[in-house]
């Protein structure tokens, strides 16, 4: 493998090795982080289009990878050129046939070689330009798709027209890029080629043995190879150049997460050991025993809490797997040790639901619990805030405002966060700042996450998984019906409502548009109200939070029979009497999303069902989704299948900010590289925890290159 760490006449200054570690973005990256508008030929109009498509900086153009290639090597004689093929022809230009005035006919130029004739056609042509570009009687190299019109060969608007001297400039393989309206492929390619001229040689951050084993080129060579391909497989995910760039991106991600993790391990916490008295009282009060998975998770958390550094653990559990009970046990360890705990939920209704669930258990154990949300104002709020600061509250439940502004604790030891508001790495670091001696953090998520995504989104955290459902939970019967049977479904709902049951009706996603989603939900709401005369409620994403929570609260209280909703139904909202879930246009939803929605029912004593209404005919992927849902209720199995069917970008939902948006790596094509990058990052920090060695300095450049600057601040030398 060729190392790129040497200097050259054109390379930027090399990052110096230890101990002169650079602070701030290294100078040799400045050209890449300049505004793209500074590249030749890019004016303000083009800048806006590029920013929309790729991003505002030069580096964004380099990260915009080709989606295909055009093979320009096929150089037949005219007689051998085939319709539908891209051909590069060496021709002599014949007499021009300009468009007659007022005619819509194309401008035609016959061209010949020793075997035949082909006509070049141009619509809306400028004659002066064409006469300069294609002078009569001269040789030109033309390249484009051959067509047959009225039995004769023609080429409309050739992609390239070159003089014989320029022929060597025609690439054998021309990259094709994803575009946006108003931006042509030719203009974008020119901008990317200009960006390539700014690519510096950077110090090699990759392990030399690994790079040799994988046949990886140097970084700057890899960037050029994907944008100036010399082989038909150059843009394939597993091509060494393409895979190298993917590995670089994953290594930056894993190294950043490992630095966060190392910072947590370095940050002194305090050993928390409870005597078990409060937990025993709660266990005695429970009408059921904890599952094996819950007991294991509790044991893992207790072990973390005993350590002298801060805990950062993710508790993964499917809908209804009993995460809240595990969280309570963690919080009770803090209370037994004489400290306080807090539980943060994403919405007021969920915070109050958590408090309602925990209150009788805390009361039985003599634990002082309070709830604080945006609804609490004035003296009532002030009383709770003062009690928390004085240590008169053991467990405080609330929304994210618990960790902001005026709320202070006497001694906050354990913070539990319901992950539904999508905390990223930075927020997780800030969370523990409210504690005096260091707060232990437990993050809960009801989204089953495949291991591949777990490494990329939560690689800084230890993970506990709950895979069983608590005893007494009934399976949900899942059926799929075509939309043509809607009348039967509505008649069935009328009978169910008559029996006192409640129903969720989820409306379809419409073209990624909130406005259209709301319109669909309002239409269904009006239709169900007219058909059933029942008490029908409506919630959607464009309603104000308080208004939405009022409707959800009415549904919880049993004052609404059917709740029509877009996908804003709060994950975690518990309505045991709701036993029917109808999902309209189920083919438009991802597997994991369908599973989450199904998890809203099956929480009470009544037999529960989920009806998937679909439009015929069903595509193959939609068929597989529905078959998977009918076959299993295991969220982890479903999440893995969803990753295969739909790709990583959608599995956690498009708004899942905790998931890094990879531009070079594909979690499907490069899954094996994630684990390798994770191992590499851990080994790097074992050997060089402050990244002060020569390779460490190069790795800092890597972190800046992929804009993981946050992680560098966690280094003592950073």
Secondary structure, DSSP 8 states (H G I E B T S, - for coil): ---S-S--SSS------TTS---SS-GGGGGGGSBGGGSTT--HHHHHHHHHHT-SBHHHHHTS-EEEEEE------GGG--TTSEEEEEEEEEEEE---TT----EEEEEEETTEEEEEEESS--HHHHHHHS-TT-EEEEEEE-EEETTEEEEES-SEEE-GGGGGGS-SEEEEE---TT--HHHHHHHHHHHHTT-------S-HHHHHHHT---HHHHHHHHHS-SSTTTTSTTSHHHHHHHHHHHHHHHHHHHHHHHHHHHSB-------SHHHHHHHHH-SS---HHHHHHHHHHHHHHHSSB--EEEEEE-TTS-HHHHHHHHHHHHHHTT-EEEEE-SSHHHHHHHHHHHHHHHHHHT--EEEE-TT--HHHHHHHHHHHHHT--SEEEESGGGGSTT---SSEEEEEEEGGG---HHHHHHHGGG-SS--EEEEEE-S---HHHHHHHHTTSEEEEE-S--TT---EEEEEEEGGGHHHHHHHHHHHHHTT-EEEEE----TT-HHHHHHHHHHHHHHHHHHH---EEEE-TTS-HHHHHHHHHHHHTT--SEEEESTT--TT---TTEEEEEEETGGGS-HHHHHHHHTTSS-SSS-EEEEEEE-SS--HHHHHHHHHHHH---HHHHHHHHHHHH-HHHHT-TT-TTS---SS--TTTTHHHHHHHHHHHHHHHHH-TT--SHHHHHHHHHHHHTT-HHHHTTSTT-
